Amino acid sequence: MHFIGLAITWVVVVGIIGIGIAYLAKNEANAAGFGLPVLPAPDARGWWQVKGIRDVVSGLVLGIAIFAAPQALWWLLLVAAITPFGDAAIIWTNRGNRKTALAVHAGTAIGVVVASILLLISR
């Protein structure tokens, strides 16, 4: 169970860092893929970059915790799941793409919670 929990964690780490880098590169397709309407204004790019740095840092924190705080990793994952749950709620309540809110964001949050539980019970 521990191996599966760590494998899920690594998928999340690599995935969220990759997504963050794509947002930092001002990729409009990524912004549309988030689930909210894309603003045509160039000013929207700053918001994409805010999301990008948030995602990169989130991934780095989890990646470092795998080595630096393995006993606390399950707690950190549980807390980190708030971000994708929050993203899903934001999309849902702002008339965004509900399929994206559920499949991408809520799905990620559930995966992170599952990894957390697996790490907890395998201690």
C-alpha positions, 0 to 999 in steps of 0.5 A: 500500500505504501508503494501505491501511495508513493506512486500516486504522490509522484504522479501528482508531483510531476503532473502539477509541476508540468501543469504549472510550467505550462501556465507560466509559459502563458499557454492559452490552451491550458487556461481553457483546460482549467474549466473557466472561460478564457478572458480574451484580454492580455491581462488574463495572462497574469492570472495564468502565471499566478496559477502556474507558480502556485502549481509549481510550488505545490508540486515542489513542496510535495516532492521535497516532503517525500524525502524530508518528511516522509512520516508527515507526508500523508498529512501534507497530502490531506491538506494539499487536497484542499487546492483541487477541491477548491478549484473544482468548487470555483469552477462549479460556482462560476459557471465553468465547465462542470465536467472539468471541475469533476473529472480533473479537479475533484478527481485529482483531489480524490486521488490525493486523498487516496494516496494520503490514506494509503500512506497513513494505513501503511505506516 
